[in-house]
Amino acid sequence: MKKSTLLIFFIALFFAGCAQLSQSTFKQSLENTYNSSSDRLFDIALAVLKSEGFSVAFADKQRGFIQTTSTSIDKQTALALFDKTLEACDSKTFSVRLTIVPLSNDSSQLIIKVISDEKSNGILEQTLLNNVAAQLGGSDMPESVSIDTTNAPLVSVSLKDNSIFEGYLLDDSQRAYLRLKLKSGGILHIERSDIERYTLTSETFSAHEKN
C-alpha cells in the first residue's frame, strides 16, 4: 500500500513538472496566425530576419524551420531583450528560432522563440511578428537582406525609466517609434512615448570603428 502511494506521488510530481516546463516554454515563445500559405510566410519571415540584421544558420522550407546564428549579448542587448544587466546574465549569446506551421492552404502560424539561458521579455519576438504582418500587408517594410549603417548617426537614447541605449539611428521619421541598430547587431524599436531624450554621439558610422 505504501509503495503504491509513493509511486502515485512520484507520477503526480513528474506530470506537475512537465506542466511547469510546458508553461515556461510557452511563455518564452510568441506566435501569430496569418492568412498566408506556409511557403509565402516562410519566405517573408526569412527576409524579415535578415532585414533585422540576423545571420541565418539553418533554414528548411519543407519543415518550416529557421534558426539564426548565435548573436553576442552586450550591455545594450541585455537590457533591451532580457531586462538584465550584462553582469547578471548567465548566457553571453542568443539565437532566434522560427517555426512555420501550415493550418490550411491559405492559413499558417508563425512561432518565434529566443534561444538563450536568459528569459526574453518578448520585445524582439513581437517586433518580428509585427514586421512579418507589415510585409504580408504590403507595407513599406524594408526588404533588404542587410542593414546599411554607413550614413546612420550614432545616438545615445535615454528612456524615462533611466535606461540608456546606444546604436545607429535607422529611422527618425514621424512614426511612433525610433528604429535603432544596437552595437550588438540587433534591431530595437523604441516607442517615442518612452523616450526622455536622445543625443547625437557621432555624425556617421564611418567615424567609428566598424564591427
C-alpha positions as CSV (number, residue, x, y, z in Angstrom):
1,M,0.0,0.0,0.0
2,K,2.8,2.4,1.0
3,K,4.7,1.6,-2.2
4,S,1.6,2.2,-4.3
5,T,1.0,5.5,-2.6
6,L,4.7,6.5,-3.1
7,L,4.5,5.6,-6.8
8,I,1.4,7.7,-7.4
9,F,3.1,10.6,-5.6
10,F,6.1,10.4,-7.9
11,I,3.9,10.1,-11.0
12,A,1.9,13.2,-10.0
13,L,5.2,15.0,-9.3
14,F,6.5,14.1,-12.7
15,F,3.4,15.4,-14.6
16,A,3.4,18.6,-12.5
17,G,7.0,19.2,-13.5
18,C,6.1,18.6,-17.2
19,A,3.2,21.0,-16.9
20,Q,5.5,23.7,-15.4
21,L,8.1,23.1,-18.1
22,S,5.5,23.4,-20.8
23,Q,4.2,26.7,-19.4
24,S,7.7,28.0,-19.1
25,T,8.4,27.1,-22.7
26,F,5.2,28.8,-23.9
27,K,6.0,32.0,-22.0
28,Q,9.3,32.2,-23.9
29,S,7.6,31.9,-27.3
30,L,5.2,34.2,-29.2
31,E,3.0,33.2,-32.1
32,N,0.6,34.6,-34.6
33,T,-1.7,33.2,-37.3
34,Y,-1.7,34.8,-40.8
35,N,-3.8,34.5,-43.9
36,S,-1.0,33.2,-45.9
37,S,0.4,29.9,-47.3
38,S,3.2,28.4,-45.3
39,D,5.6,28.8,-48.2
40,R,4.9,32.5,-48.6
41,L,5.1,33.0,-44.8
42,F,8.4,31.2,-44.7
43,D,9.9,33.5,-47.4
44,I,8.7,36.6,-45.7
45,A,9.8,35.5,-42.2
46,L,13.3,34.7,-43.6
47,A,13.5,38.1,-45.3
48,V,12.4,39.9,-42.1
49,L,15.0,38.1,-40.0
50,K,17.7,39.2,-42.4
51,S,16.4,42.7,-42.7
52,E,16.7,42.9,-38.9
53,G,20.4,42.1,-39.1
54,F,20.4,38.4,-38.2
55,S,22.5,35.8,-40.0
56,V,20.7,32.6,-40.7
57,A,22.4,29.3,-39.6
58,F,19.7,27.0,-40.8
59,A,16.6,27.3,-43.0
60,D,14.4,24.3,-44.1
61,K,11.4,25.4,-46.0
62,Q,9.9,21.9,-46.2
63,R,10.0,21.6,-42.4
64,G,9.1,25.2,-41.8
65,F,12.1,25.8,-39.6
66,I,14.6,28.7,-39.4
67,Q,17.3,29.4,-36.9
68,T,19.8,32.2,-36.7
69,T,23.5,32.0,-35.8
70,S,24.4,33.0,-32.2
71,T,24.5,36.7,-31.5
72,S,26.6,38.1,-28.7
73,I,24.8,39.7,-25.8
74,D,26.3,43.1,-24.7
75,K,25.1,45.7,-22.3
76,Q,22.5,47.1,-24.7
77,T,21.1,43.7,-25.7
78,A,20.9,42.5,-22.1
79,L,18.8,45.5,-21.1
80,A,16.7,45.6,-24.3
81,L,15.8,42.0,-24.6
82,F,16.2,40.4,-21.2
83,D,15.7,43.3,-18.7
84,K,19.0,42.5,-17.1
85,T,22.4,44.0,-16.8
86,L,25.1,42.1,-18.7
87,E,26.8,41.1,-15.4
88,A,23.5,39.4,-14.3
89,C,23.2,37.4,-17.5
90,D,24.1,33.7,-17.3
91,S,24.5,33.5,-21.1
92,K,26.5,35.7,-23.4
93,T,24.8,34.7,-26.6
94,F,21.4,34.1,-28.0
95,S,19.8,33.0,-31.3
96,V,16.3,33.2,-32.7
97,R,14.2,30.2,-33.8
98,L,11.2,30.5,-36.2
99,T,8.7,27.7,-36.8
100,I,6.0,27.9,-39.5
101,V,3.1,25.6,-39.1
102,P,0.6,25.2,-42.1
103,L,-3.0,25.3,-40.9
104,S,-4.7,25.2,-44.3
105,N,-3.9,26.2,-47.9
106,D,-4.2,29.9,-47.1
107,S,-3.6,30.0,-43.4
108,S,-0.4,29.3,-41.3
109,Q,1.1,30.0,-37.9
110,L,4.4,31.6,-37.1
111,I,6.1,30.8,-33.7
112,I,9.1,32.8,-32.6
113,K,11.4,31.9,-29.8
114,V,14.6,33.5,-28.4
115,I,17.0,30.7,-27.6
116,S,19.0,31.6,-24.6
117,D,19.6,30.8,-20.9
118,E,18.0,34.2,-20.3
119,K,14.3,34.8,-20.2
120,S,13.3,37.0,-23.1
121,N,10.9,40.0,-22.4
122,G,9.2,39.4,-25.7
123,I,10.1,42.7,-27.4
124,L,12.2,41.1,-30.1
125,E,9.6,38.4,-30.8
126,Q,6.8,40.9,-31.1
127,T,8.8,43.1,-33.3
128,L,9.5,40.3,-35.7
129,L,5.8,39.2,-35.7
130,N,4.7,42.8,-36.4
131,N,7.2,43.2,-39.3
132,V,6.0,39.9,-40.8
133,A,2.4,41.2,-40.6
134,A,3.5,44.5,-42.2
135,Q,5.2,42.7,-45.0
136,L,2.2,40.5,-45.7
137,G,0.0,43.5,-45.7
138,G,2.1,45.2,-48.4
139,S,3.5,47.9,-46.1
140,D,6.8,49.6,-46.7
141,M,8.7,47.1,-44.5
142,P,12.3,47.1,-45.8
143,E,13.2,44.0,-47.9
144,S,16.9,44.4,-47.9
145,V,18.9,41.5,-46.5
146,S,21.4,43.8,-44.9
147,I,21.4,46.9,-42.8
148,D,23.4,49.8,-44.3
149,T,24.7,52.0,-41.4
150,T,27.3,53.9,-43.4
151,N,25.4,57.2,-43.1
152,A,23.4,56.3,-39.9
153,P,24.2,58.7,-37.0
154,L,25.3,57.1,-33.7
155,V,23.0,58.2,-31.0
156,S,22.5,57.7,-27.2
157,V,18.8,57.3,-26.3
158,S,17.7,57.9,-22.7
159,L,14.4,56.4,-21.6
160,K,12.1,57.7,-18.9
161,D,13.0,54.7,-16.7
162,N,16.7,55.8,-16.8
163,S,17.7,53.1,-19.3
164,I,20.2,54.2,-21.9
165,F,20.7,52.6,-25.4
166,E,23.4,53.4,-27.9
167,G,23.2,52.5,-31.5
168,Y,22.8,53.6,-35.1
169,L,19.6,55.6,-35.8
170,L,18.0,53.9,-38.8
171,D,14.6,55.7,-38.7
172,D,13.9,59.2,-37.4
173,S,10.7,59.8,-39.4
174,Q,7.4,60.8,-37.8
175,R,6.5,57.3,-36.8
176,A,5.6,56.3,-33.3
177,Y,9.0,54.7,-32.7
178,L,12.7,55.1,-33.3
179,R,14.4,52.2,-35.2
180,L,17.8,51.7,-33.7
181,K,20.5,49.2,-34.7
182,L,22.3,48.2,-31.5
183,K,26.1,47.7,-31.5
184,S,25.4,44.0,-30.8
185,G,23.8,43.8,-34.2
186,G,20.1,43.5,-33.2
187,I,17.4,46.0,-34.1
188,L,15.4,47.8,-31.4
189,H,12.1,49.7,-31.9
190,I,11.8,52.3,-29.1
191,E,8.4,53.9,-28.6
192,R,8.7,57.7,-28.6
193,S,6.4,57.9,-25.6
194,D,9.1,56.1,-23.6
195,I,12.0,58.4,-24.7
196,E,13.2,61.1,-22.4
197,R,15.7,62.4,-25.0
198,Y,18.3,61.3,-27.4
199,T,21.6,62.9,-28.3
200,L,23.9,62.6,-31.3
201,T,27.1,60.8,-30.4
202,S,28.7,60.9,-33.8
203,E,27.7,62.2,-37.2
204,T,28.1,58.9,-39.1
205,F,29.0,55.3,-38.6
206,S,32.2,55.7,-40.7
207,A,33.6,58.0,-38.0
208,H,33.7,55.0,-35.6
209,E,35.4,51.7,-35.5
210,K,33.5,49.1,-37.6
211,N,32.3,45.8,-36.1
